[in-house]
Amino acid sequence: MRRLLGSVRARATLAATLVVAVALVAAGAAVLLSLRSNLIGQAGTQAERTARSVATDLSIGTTTGKLDLDEDEEPVQVVDKSDRLLAATKDLQRISGTATGAVKAPTAPPSQPSATGAAPPPATADDSDDDPDDSQDAQDPQDAQDSDDGDDSLDVGEIDDRTTFSNGSATIDKETNDYRFAAVKVETKTQGTLTVYAGAPLSAEQSAVRSALTVMLIGFPLLLAVVAAVTWLVTRRALRPVEGIRGEMAAITASEDLARRVPVPDTHDEVARLARTTNETLAALETSVERQRRFVADASHELRSPIASLRTQLEVGAAHPELLDVEGAVEDTVRLQRLAADLLLLARLDAGERPVADARFDLAALAREEAEGRDGVTVEAPGAVVVTGSRGQVVRVLANLLDNARRHARSAVVLTVRREGEWAVAGVADDGDGVPAGDRERIFERFVRLDEARARDDGGAGLGLAIARDVAVRHGGTLTVRDAPAGGALFELRLPLA
């Protein structure tokens, strides 16, 4: 079962089929109940019409012995106040659901009541086929509201406006059917208060309900099968682009070719947006991987030179101690140490290392400390400028900017710290040749050095500005370069104020 429901298509088809099934069952039940209620109401109206017709004959003086009750071959009974049968349909053989289960009226006319309204003699009853519990069925709720719990008096010849309904069955001429009975009271001059029971067959209602139920039992499964098939096909068509995306991603993973892209369907739905987002992710991943590859290659190249130089000097010193260049070996070792420290810091930054958010320090005081002991550096920091972050990393940024400025300045470097709105701005300006406009973004890439800065005695590996920008970005700030007022380069570090 878990494997069967393991696909979105199967779950969507099952869900749609269940929802439609519940809706169809609810609608079918409502239709059947409404149809049954309407047909029962029509049968009750027909029974009431027959009962009132007989009551009308009785109200105008027709005696029970002269009633014609065999025209419609429907069960009719006339009983007195004591529920004794006075008249009934001729071929009535069995009945239930009325006040009495008797089916035969007296063979001889009953004696006329006295002026005091004495009741006629009891009628004989043939109940050999009747169940004792079938004398009267339970009334429907709608029948209860029409029933008369009291014995309101009627005038002679008057027919009661109220009708009581009940359900039962009757056998006429050996044919048994279910009926809807209507009971109407009438006040006669000679026989007192009589009750007329007339029934209308429920065969039409039962036949209609059975036919509707049969249609539903046949049609609903077919409709559910159509819904399931359509949902399955539509879902498969809708998910076909997703399968294409999955297949292409699997191929990219297997081939490790990040230059490939997933197909984008010619639609404007969620699948198309998923494909576009996937391609954007692949592009970013390709850029990141390519950057890492270049970084590893450049780092290997930068490390190879000082290591090779140091090894050569040590081998010469081992063979000829008098030729050992201790000073050069120390310089190469220091350069190697700085490069290793830079690579380690970049690795931590690439790993997502974030500065401590609640560490506060004065950027102006930090700038004065870092400029102290550097020849030709002037500091302009009139007031305290408090920021948050990693003090050590910000020190590294200022040191890299000052070293870069001193390397390219002719005579002077100016370090300024000021507030500018919600930002703390640290600017490092020199009076050198500046940075060409086309290189102002490229110089922040790793291992990038302009032609005039490629000499080994400059000591740079092309990582200082890349580290400075990465630190600035991870502190929520920026690092940019533009022309300085003195004609050189002006590097501006912007950090959010605490």
Secondary structure, DSSP 4 states (H G I P E B T S, - for coil): -TTTT-SHHHHHHHHHHHHHHHHHHHHHHHHHHHHHHHHHHHHHHHHHHHHHHHHHHHHTT--GGG----SS---EEEE-TT--EEEE-TTEEEEESSS-------SSPPPPP-TT-PPPPPPP---TT--GGGGSPPPPHHHHTT---S-----TT-B-S--EEEEEEEEETTEEEEEEEEEEEEEETTTEEEEEEEEEE-HHHHHHHHHHHHHHHHHHHHHHHHHHHHHHHHHHHHHHHHHHHHHHHHHHHHHT-TT------SS-SHHHHHHHHHHHHHHHHHHHHHHHHHHHHHHHHHHHHHHHHHHHHHHHHHH-GGG--HHHHHHHHHHHHHHHHHHHHHHHHHTT----TT-EEEHHHHHHHHHTT-TTEEEE--S--EEES-HHHHHHHHHHHHHHHHHH-SS-EEEEEEEETTEEEEEEEESS----GGGTTGGGSTT---GGG--GGG---S-HHHHHHHHHHHTT-EEEEEE-TTSSEEEEEEEEB-
